[in-house]
Amino acid sequence: MTAISDIPLRTITGEETSLAAFDGQVLLIVNVASKCGLTPQYEGLEKLHEQYRDQGFAVLGFPANDFAGQEPGTDSEIAEFCTSTFGVQFPMFSKIAVTGEAKHPLYRQLTAAIAEAEGDKATHRAKLAGYGLPTTEDPEVLWNFEKFLLSRSGAVVGRFAPSLTPDDTRLVSAVEREVAQ
């Protein structure tokens, strides 16, 4: 198995990279979407990124179109939307699959590391089902804006449900714990 930091990635502007470019930083990896009811979380993610980046923290956004076609745009359209609508400055990556057969290797390792997210996934599943939308089962990513926290050493140390917002004390406390180390 490839180390999580060595998995090939592509930035939203097309450059080849990996998480090794962020060695020694605490990372919050989030699958994002532009046309989701949770899209306003971009604002909170940017605030979190700004608040802790000088302490070696970064939010990393991975657009995904896996859930109800809520990220249909091209990488350039997604980048434009994020900067013009939410002032996103945190690193964004090329659109990937985060669930199912085409799941990107990064998400294969993230979901294998922690099988269940903290937060109220049952209510979120019921809400999705109420809209007639299919849901996934653990360890798959449930929906857009699920969050994975990585320590400075690259270990996956937290997983947070999509409905758990970036200002939730459980997430903020976990980030503060990791940046303090």
C-alpha positions in Angstrom: 0.0 0.0 0.0 1.3 3.5 -0.9 1.8 5.8 2.0 -1.0 8.4 2.1 1.5 11.2 1.5 2.8 9.6 -1.7 -0.6 9.1 -3.5 -0.5 11.1 -6.7 -2.9 14.1 -6.8 -3.6 16.9 -9.2 -4.3 20.5 -8.1 -7.4 22.2 -9.4 -5.1 24.1 -11.8 -3.6 20.9 -13.2 -0.2 20.5 -11.4 0.9 17.1 -10.3 1.4 16.9 -6.5 0.8 14.7 -3.4 0.2 15.3 0.3 4.0 15.2 0.7 3.8 18.8 -0.3 2.2 19.4 3.1 4.6 17.3 5.2 4.6 18.4 8.8 1.2 20.1 8.6 -2.1 19.2 10.1 -4.6 18.7 7.3 -8.4 18.7 7.0 -9.4 16.9 3.9 -12.9 17.6 2.7 -14.9 16.4 -0.3 -16.7 19.5 -1.5 -19.5 20.4 -4.0 -20.8 23.7 -5.4 -24.5 22.9 -5.6 -25.2 21.2 -2.3 -27.3 22.3 0.7 -24.0 22.1 2.6 -22.1 24.3 0.2 -22.1 27.3 2.6 -19.6 25.3 4.7 -17.0 26.7 2.3 -17.2 29.9 4.3 -16.5 28.1 7.6 -13.8 26.0 6.1 -12.0 29.1 4.9 -12.3 30.7 8.3 -10.9 27.6 9.9 -8.0 27.6 7.4 -7.2 31.2 8.0 -7.4 30.9 11.8 -4.9 28.0 12.1 -2.7 28.2 9.0 0.1 30.0 10.8 0.2 27.1 13.2 0.8 24.6 10.4 -2.8 23.8 9.4 -4.4 23.6 6.0 -7.9 22.7 4.7 -7.7 20.8 1.4 -10.7 20.7 -0.8 -11.5 17.8 -3.1 -14.5 18.4 -5.4 -16.6 15.3 -6.1 -19.6 14.7 -8.2 -20.6 11.5 -6.4 -23.8 12.7 -4.7 -26.8 13.8 -6.8 -24.7 15.5 -9.4 -23.9 18.4 -7.1 -20.5 19.1 -8.5 -21.0 19.1 -12.3 -18.5 21.8 -13.2 -15.0 21.6 -14.6 -12.0 22.3 -12.4 -11.8 25.9 -13.7 -15.5 26.5 -13.1 -15.2 25.1 -9.6 -12.2 27.2 -8.8 -13.9 30.4 -10.1 -17.0 29.6 -8.0 -15.1 29.0 -4.8 -13.0 32.1 -5.0 -15.7 34.5 -6.3 -18.5 33.2 -4.0 -16.7 32.2 -0.8 -13.2 33.8 -1.1 -11.6 30.3 -0.8 -7.8 30.5 -0.5 -7.2 27.0 0.9 -5.7 24.5 -1.6 -8.2 22.9 -4.0 -7.6 19.8 -6.0 -9.0 18.3 -9.3 -12.4 16.6 -9.1 -12.2 13.0 -8.0 -14.5 10.2 -6.9 -14.8 9.6 -3.2 -17.0 6.6 -3.1 -17.9 3.5 -5.2 -15.8 1.6 -7.7 -14.0 4.6 -9.1 -13.0 5.9 -5.6 -9.7 7.7 -5.7 -6.8 5.9 -3.8 -6.6 8.8 -1.3 -10.2 8.2 -0.3 -9.7 4.4 -0.2 -7.0 5.0 2.5 -9.0 7.7 4.4 -12.1 5.5 4.7 -10.1 2.4 5.6 -8.3 4.3 8.4 -11.5 5.4 10.2 -14.6 3.6 9.2 -17.2 5.8 10.9 -17.5 9.6 11.1 -18.2 11.5 14.3 -21.5 13.3 14.2 -25.2 12.5 13.5 -25.0 10.4 10.3 -28.3 8.6 11.0 -30.3 11.8 10.8 -28.4 12.9 7.7 -29.2 9.5 6.1 -32.9 9.8 7.0 -33.0 13.3 5.5 -31.4 12.1 2.3 -33.8 9.1 2.1 -36.7 11.5 2.6 -35.6 13.3 -0.6 -35.5 10.0 -2.4 -31.7 10.1 -2.6 -29.6 7.0 -2.2 -27.3 6.7 0.8 -24.0 4.9 1.4 -23.1 2.7 4.4 -20.0 2.9 6.5 -17.2 3.0 5.8 -18.1 4.9 2.6 -18.3 8.7 2.6 -21.9 9.6 3.3 -22.2 12.9 1.4 -20.5 16.1 0.4 -18.5 17.9 3.1 -17.4 14.8 5.1 -14.1 15.7 6.8 -10.9 13.8 7.6 -8.3 15.2 10.0 -4.6 14.2 9.5 -1.9 14.7 12.1 1.5 16.3 11.3 2.8 12.7 10.7 0.1 12.0 8.2 -2.0 9.7 10.4 -5.8 9.9 10.0 -6.9 11.0 13.5 -10.4 12.1 12.9 -13.5 11.8 10.7 -16.5 14.1 10.8 -19.9 13.7 9.3 -21.0 16.1 6.5 -23.6 17.9 8.7 -20.9 18.6 11.4 -20.0 22.2 10.5 -16.5 23.6 10.5 -17.2 25.7 13.6 -18.5 22.7 15.6 -16.6 22.4 18.9 -15.8 18.7 18.2 -14.0 19.6 15.0 -12.3 22.8 16.3 -11.1 21.0 19.4 -9.6 18.2 17.3 -7.8 20.7 15.1 -6.5 22.6 18.1 -5.3 19.4 19.7 -3.3 18.5 16.6 -1.8 21.9 15.9 -0.6 22.0 19.5 1.5 18.9 18.9 
